[in-house]
Amino acid sequence: MIRQQGSENVAAFIAEPIVGASLGAVPPVDEYFGIIREICDKYDVLFIADEVMTGLGRTGQMFGMDLWKVKPDMMSLAKGLSAGYLPLGAVAVREEILELLKKKKSNIASGHTFSAHHITAAVGIAAVQYLLKNDLVSKSRENGAYLLKKLEKLLKHPIVGDVRGRGLFAGIELVKNRKTKQPFSAEEQVAARVGAEALKRGLITYPGTGSVDGVSGDHILLAPPLIITKPQIDEMLSIFDESIGEVEKKVR
């Protein structure tokens, strides 16, 4: 695409380290982002990482791109930046970009109503300090490995086609035929029904659809708090297991 459009017409390549809501925690093959970094460097294209969902310890690393030791030129941050207490977003840029903006006396147009709010900024500082002080990144990595191992037990359900993720960021794909990965029709709303069953039992999940072709394809995203414990993970998966089983009886 860069060659097709001409590199002088391409400002940046933007990607989530692990595709979250639209696919259900799908990581790339290990060499993918290293190659992307090389291509961006070759054509002088900025590499922007969307770390809104994957940043601040969610994947078992401070930032999702750390999984592959790839440094982007810019990162968008939010969600975990304030632990959800108040809305807060940020953009991180490499020093060279910031220096260029200063040198060119460029106006960084980032002012909006309610931006740079004192209390929200204080919450962000407190959340990050707590994250670092309590080493929640390492806990996410440790408990994430435990979560993904436990999730493999859900493959006993014929409608579970795949489990995947990194750290405390996991996805479960729901399929009509595991061998062919044939999805359920959109009308059956399988992910939403599993999510509803889990909610009845006290577990909040993140059902998603359209992961196959924009319409069909069901998945559930799990992103528990970084302070979760192993017994709580066991409880969570017990509820989830029961919820899948309840829906499975009706759709098979």
N, C-alpha and C positions, 0 to 999 in steps of 0.2 A: 504493500500500500504506500509506503514512503517513496519508493522508486516510481510508482505509478503517478502519484500526486506531485512529485518533486520535493526533495527534502526542504527546499526553501519555503515551501507552502505548509509544512507540518510543524506545529509548535511543540506538541508533546504526545507521548504515549501514556495512557492512564489505565491502571488496572488494580483490582483488589488482589492482595497476595493469595488469599483463599476466597473463592467466590461464595459469598454468604447467603443472603436472602433469596436470590434468584435461582441458585442451584442447590443450596443446602450443604454448605461447608465442603466444597470440592477443591482440593489442593492441586497444583499443577505437577507435572513430572519434574523431578529434581533439577534437571538442567535448564528448564524453561526460562526462568528469569535471568540467569547468567547470560544466556544467548540474547535475550531482550536488551540487557544492559550493553552488550557489545554492539548491537545494531544501533541503539540510540547514540552511543559514543561515535560510531562510524559516520552517522549522518547529522550529528550535532542536533539531536532532538532531545528535549527534556523528558526524563522518566519520572512520572508522578505516581506515587503509590497511594491508593485510597485505603488508609489505615483506620477508617472510622469504626469498623467492626473488629478488625484484627489487632489494633494497637493496644498498648498499655497492658500487656501480659496475657491477653486472651488466648493466644496460641501456644503459650508456654515459653515465649520469648518476649522481650520488651515490645518489639514491633514484629509484625508478620514477616517482613522482608529479612529479618535476622535469621529466619529458618534456613535461608540459602546464602547468607552472608553477602547479600547484594545491597548496595547503598543507592537509594533513589536520589533524584535531585530535589524533589519536593514531596511532602507528605501532608495529607489532610487528616486531621484528628478530631475526635468528638467522643460521644458515648462514655467510654471508660475514663476519659479525661476528668470528668467530675463525678464518676461513679453513678451517674443518673440523678443526682440530687437536684441539680439545676442545669438548664441547657447551656452547653459550652462547646465551642469548636475552635480549632486553631489550624494554622498552616505553618509547617516547618520547612525551611529552605536551606540549601547548602550555603556556606559562607561566601563562596565565589559569586553566587547569584545576588546575595544581599549587597556585596561590595559593588557589583556592577550597577545595581539600582541606585546606590548612593553616588557613585561616580557620575552617572547620567542625570543625577538629581531628579529621578523618577518619582512621581507621586504615587505612593502605595494607597490606592483607594479602597480602604477596608472599613470605613466608618459607616455604621448603620444605626438606626434607632436602637437603643439599649446595648450597643456594643461596648466592650471594655467596662462592664458593670462590676463595681468593686466587690460586692458580695459573691457574685458568681466566680470571679477570679480567685477570691479567697478560698472558695469551696474547691476549685481546681487544684490550688496549691496543697490544700489539706488532703485531698484524695490521692494525689501523686506521692506526697510524703508518707501517707499510710501504706501505699503500695510498696514503696521502697523499704520502709522501716520493718514491715512484716514479711518481706521477701515473697510477696504474692506471685511473682513471676515464676519462681522455682516451684511454689505450691501448685500453680496452674499446670506446670509441666509434669509434675509427679502425679497429681490427681487426674490430669488429663489422660495420661497413659493408663491409669486404672479405669477411667470411664470408658475409653475406647476398647479396652480388653473386655470389660463387662458387656458392652454393646454387641460384641460378636455373638453373644448368646441369643440375641434377638433373631439371628439368622435361622433359628428353629422354625420361625413363622414363614410359611411359603410366600407371603406377600411382602416380606422384607427382601429387597433386591440387593441392597448394599448398605454398609455402614462405613463412615469415613470422617476425617477431620484431623485437627492438630490441637493439642492442649485441651482447654475446656471450651472447645468450639467443634461441635460434632453434628453430623447429618445422617439421617436414615432415609433411604429411598424406598418407596412403596410401589410395588409392581404387580401386575396381573399374572405375569409369567416370568419367574425368576430366570429360567434358562434363556429365554429370548429377550428378556428385559422389556417385554411389551407393557406399556403403561395402562393404567385404568383410564376410562373415558373421563373427560372433565366433569361430565354430568354426575358421576358417582361421588365426587367430592370426598375421596377417601382420606386425604390428609386432614381436611377440616373435621371429618368425623372422628378420626383418631385424636385430634387436638381437643375436641369437645368431650370425649370420653375421659381423657387425661384431666381436663379441667374439673369435671365432676368429681374426680378423686383427689383434687387438691394440687395438681401439677400444671404449671403454666408452660406451654411449649410454643413453638413458632411454626405453624403449618405453612407450606408453600406449594404452589402449583405452577404449571407451565414450563417446567425444567427440561422437557424433551423438545418441544417445538413451539413454545410460547403459549400453548393452550393445554395440552396434555402433559402429564408428569407430576407425580406427587412426592413430596418430601417433608420431613419434619426437622427443624433446626433446634438443637439444644445448646444453650449458652448459659450455664448456671453461674452464680456469683463466684468470684475467685476465692472467696473464703469458705466455699463448700467443703465438707468433710467426707471421708470415705463412707461412713454409715449413712450420710445423707444421699450420697450417690447411689448406694444400694436401695434406699427407699424410693428415690426418684425412678430408678430403672424397674423396680418392682411394679410401680404404678403404670409405667409406660408399657411394660410387658403385658400387663392385664388389659390395658386399653387397646393395644394392637389386637390381642386375642379376641376381644369383644367385637371389634369391627370386622375382623377376618371371618368370623362365623357368618356374617351377614352378606359379605361380598363374594365369597368363594362359591 
